[in-house]
Amino acid sequence: MMSVKKSVDCIGMFCPMPLFMTRKAIDEVESGDIVEILADDPTAKKDIPEWAERNGHKIISVEEVDGVYVIRVKKG
């Protein structure tokens, strides 16, 4: 398992904040690094992976744990 370089806590935030915070985090890491996003807004589980793939990043996983979506993105 690859290690997470940066974790972004978006719990309690609603669209579009989780996506904005994800973009900021991706900009702050190197290509190949993994960013983990924690969000409880249901739109995040769809919006973040769609944005990531459109922008050349890879979705490592999308999981739901106790109402929190854990999304891991590898920067392209």
C-alpha positions in Angstrom: 0.0 0.0 0.0 1.4 3.4 -0.9 1.5 6.0 1.8 -0.6 9.1 1.8 1.4 12.3 1.3 -1.3 14.7 2.3 -4.7 14.4 4.0 -7.5 16.8 3.6 -10.4 17.0 6.1 -13.5 18.3 4.5 -16.0 16.9 7.0 -18.8 19.4 7.5 -18.1 21.2 4.3 -20.5 21.2 1.3 -20.0 21.5 -2.4 -17.9 23.0 -3.8 -15.5 23.3 -0.8 -14.3 19.6 -0.8 -13.4 19.9 -4.5 -11.6 23.3 -4.0 -9.6 21.8 -1.1 -8.8 18.7 -3.2 -7.5 20.9 -6.0 -5.4 22.9 -3.6 -3.9 19.7 -2.0 -3.1 18.2 -5.4 -1.3 21.4 -6.4 0.9 21.1 -3.2 2.2 17.6 -3.8 4.5 16.0 -6.4 3.4 13.8 -9.3 2.9 10.3 -8.0 2.0 11.4 -4.5 -1.3 10.3 -2.9 -3.8 12.7 -1.4 -6.5 11.4 0.9 -9.8 13.4 1.2 -12.3 12.9 4.0 -15.7 14.2 3.3 -19.3 13.7 4.4 -21.0 15.6 1.6 -22.5 12.9 -0.7 -21.6 14.9 -3.8 -17.9 14.6 -3.0 -17.9 10.9 -3.8 -18.9 11.6 -7.4 -17.4 15.1 -8.0 -13.9 14.5 -6.8 -13.3 11.3 -8.8 -14.8 12.8 -11.9 -12.6 16.0 -11.5 -9.5 13.9 -10.8 -9.9 11.7 -13.9 -10.6 14.6 -16.2 -7.4 16.2 -14.9 -5.1 13.2 -15.4 -5.0 11.9 -11.8 -5.8 8.3 -10.7 -8.4 7.3 -8.2 -6.9 4.8 -5.8 -10.0 4.1 -3.8 -13.4 5.5 -2.7 -14.7 4.0 0.5 -17.4 5.0 3.0 -16.7 4.5 6.6 -19.5 5.6 9.1 -20.9 8.2 6.7 -17.5 9.6 5.8 -16.2 9.2 2.3 -12.5 8.4 2.1 -11.2 9.2 -1.3 -7.6 8.6 -2.3 -6.2 10.3 -5.4 -2.8 9.7 -7.0 -1.5 12.9 -8.7 -0.8 12.4 -12.4 
